């Protein structure tokens, strides 16, 4: 019997209890917007990133067009630096525009994003804000750039100013020519990158959903202008299917196409892939990934300088002397297509996902509570993480039923042989019921128990996390059985 009643408090408590996610610098009282992944969390997040990399990059077949794709294409990877030349952020527009508006409550001094405040009133509960709400006064909205500033080298002056990247994407754009020539790729092709990004969010909140340091999994897919709408549709569908393939239920997942007013000025189409996180009101969804048709905006910006829209055109922003306000590199980032003998600046489709938000969505989706009978048949409540086997931090746990009669030795041998292939866990402490429940909370798909019969006939029991049913198989067949079920 499953009674899904997922609240954020329960998820946060489980993450702490089992070592998925801790508050950063907790022993000093924590620091807002930063999180640490514990032993199980680091495995889960790594599995999310590995699944993405495998499914989007290394496992991609370059030779055959996949279902729905307009043509075959190649995918390659990149790992660019976090701190880049400051001109990157000026040409890209982040220096001038990557900001949120904030307001302060004059009574309690709390700060809010202007778009999170309604009715010009302090949104804190009356018990937290000492002013009567009706008297509360908010400051006028002010702009706040979200990029973290730092200094490169020993001198702290204007010339040494640099920024921690707020997205991994720009590292891809500025390396477009390097990757194109060295990988011998041809357009259409994609460059993928996973890495840390930093945003000085005004109000980090909802656990890891909005943090100040987080990881992104981004693809910049380069294509010809005339095929770009088809590629946009292709990537939207492919990315939704990826979440579903790893267990996000379709009714909690939605693809929301942005209206023209919501899109960036250069975008010809943007869709968000969203999930109904438990911290949201019923019917609300939070963004997991944006898939954006960015036209030739990015490569042109890094060629010519910061672009602004004038009517239907993207033009370089110039000062009163006609000079670019933020010049680009001046390098030619266009592409010559041998097959059509044409030269163009490639258009870009960008599926941009957050590794932390995706991990959180998988945790929320997997969380379940049910009751299972103990050894005496008495129902015991349990928390179980029904994670997809590809994502589960531990693939199996191996238990000797008792700590004698050769069972620990047999179980340890099994553990050592399975460990060569998977992340498995050995546990001989506590009652078998408690050991099962600990693994259920960790999302471990299988528990393997060595008992007195094992010593007689070489068989072990394999317990399924989701159904709790147990089957007895030969220990010699265990590796093949796990391989078949772990996917
Ligand atoms: N290059 C495009 C770009 O960065 P974005 O919508 O700002 O687009 C992409 O970010 C994804 O990165 C989001 O869908 C989200 O999953 C993740 N993300 C953005 N800001 C975040 C934050 N403060 N905390 C956690 N994840 C964040």
Boltz pocket constraint, residues with backbone or C-beta under 6 A from the ligand:
constraints:
  - pocket:
      binder: B
      contacts: [[A, 166], [A, 167], [A, 168], [A, 169], [A, 199], [A, 201], [A, 208], [A, 209], [A, 210], [A, 211], [A, 212], [A, 213], [A, 214], [A, 215], [A, 216], [A, 218], [A, 287], [A, 288], [A, 289], [A, 290], [A, 350], [A, 352], [A, 353], [A, 354], [A, 355], [A, 356], [A, 357], [A, 358]]
      max_distance: 6.0
